[in-house]
Amino acid sequence: MSTAAAHPPSSSGAVRRDALLLIVDDREDNRVTIAEAFERQGYAVLTAAGGQEALRQIAEHAPDLVICDLKMPDMDGLEVLRTARAAQNPPEIILLTAYGTVETAVDALKLGAFNYLTKPVNLKDLRAQAEKALEHRQLRRDVGRYRRQAEAAAHNGWPEQFVFESPAMRRLMEMVRRLAPTQSNVLIDGESGVGKEVVAQALHNLGPDPAARPFIVVHCAALPESLLEAELFGHEKGAFTGAEKQTLGRLELADGGTLFLDEIGEVPLAMQVKLLRVLEQRELMRVGGRRVIRVNFRLLAATNRNLEEEVAAGRFREDLFYRLNVVRLRVPPLRERRDDILPLLRHFLTRFAAEGGQPQPRLTPEVERRLVAYPWPGNVRELRNLAERLSIFAAGRELRADDLPFEIANPFAAGRIVAGRGLGPGSAVATDMLDLQQIERITIERALARFGGNRSAAAEALGISRRTLQRKLKEYQMAAQEDEDDSTDENGD
């Protein structure tokens, strides 16, 4: 049977003739008969010969409606129903059986089946029930969309999970609000961990009818070159070794919605050519396929590279760059929006405390000062990870400086991280009322205390040589216990 991506429903509430259906039956003649009947009505149809295969298809393609046999060798229809209805966006499910009982029908309806029909099934009746099921699914989507819109309105039109107070982020989010209703391609710049995917999700969520349109994410850097084409374009059954069934690609799944290509700078040149062709012609062919498939989606792309430099070096196509760079957004790193550090941390602490059923750690002015002073090279991702650790190891108590990682608790180490990442003097951390020598001395004292006076370990943690550390000890008239390897040759920086 043929497969096709589900398109967005019409706003009129009419039955979607382009909805995606999955027919599950261990008997091939039943599968083919039902599938062909719905294909003649204009529906896109997938098929599965058993419960396990059906669950894989549901996870991969998110069909709108599943018509499933009850009795199958590997997994019965009730188990398919139970598992599928637990998904984030569950399909409607109609069960079919030749062994109908009142008890089984009641069980099916309790588990969330839309209906329960006995075999031999009348195709006209089945089509009528399928249309009712799809209408019910559309109603559920509409209710969910209105609820999300009401929640967004309660937060001035911005989803609650996005936390920002800095002027830089307010300017960025105002641009997002203006861009969201458009179909313009957007290129999102920013260091790793700043939240580029969050911005892309916001562009989709604040656009028209987001619940009815797919938001498809491709992490380009996570896919080897050998798999990237099949992931993007999909493949036909038998297209290559291991291609046991037809699979839709991410470009096809994004039809009618938004495609987000994260780390677009990692895409090989050969794949850039194929991607450019899709953007220009709005059509593609699956790997191993011959049929041209029309697609229409909004493209959002993100990178932590300087694409102008990549173009100049010949590693990125100039024509693709201009296709992507219709509108450009830059997500500032945390060190450029320090007003967001504590609100974000509190947000994460609240969330992790709720998830773990534990009281939150309590911030102190000293800890807050060190957190704000730290340059956060890992950006929001690093901050989130810290919040998760603190929620586990400091639940319900007041935080101390020694609860923080060494590089955050010690300004000298934090400054070294900034310099090491080439961020320049403009990114120097605040030092409050301490001068540089005082900070350096305190940091060395704490490093030595942490490692029991061992100079080799302390120097390694500080990122300096043992000879430099010895010079600093002499300069500040500080003593440290002798290392076991003091007699070994020492090299300078």
Buried (B, 14 or more C-beta within 10 A) or exposed (E): BEBBBBBBBEEEEEBBBBBBBBBBBBEEEBBBBBBBBBBEBEBBBBBBBBBBBBBEBBEEBBBBBBBBBBBBEEBBBBBBBBBBBEEEEBBBBBBBBEEBEEEBBEBBBEBBBBBBBBBEBEEEEBBEBBBBBBBBBBEBBBEEBEEBBEEBEEEEEBBEEBBBEBEBBEEBBEBBBEBBEBEEBBBBBBBBBBBBBBBBBBBBBBBEBBBBBBBBBBBBBEBEEEEBBBBBBBBBEEBEEEBEBBBBBBBBBBBBBBBBBBBBBBBEEEBBEBBBEBBEEEEBBBBBBEEEBEBEBBBBBBBBBEBEEBBEEEBBBEEBBEBBBBBEBBBBBBBBBBBBBBEBBBBBBEBBBEEEEBEBBEBBEEBBBBBBBBBBBBBBBBBBBBBBBBBEEBBEEEBEBEBBEBBBBBBBBBBBBBBEEEBEEEBBBEBEEEEEEEBBBBBBBBBBEBBEBBBBBBBBBBBBBBBBBBEBBEEEEEEBEEBEEEEEEBEEE
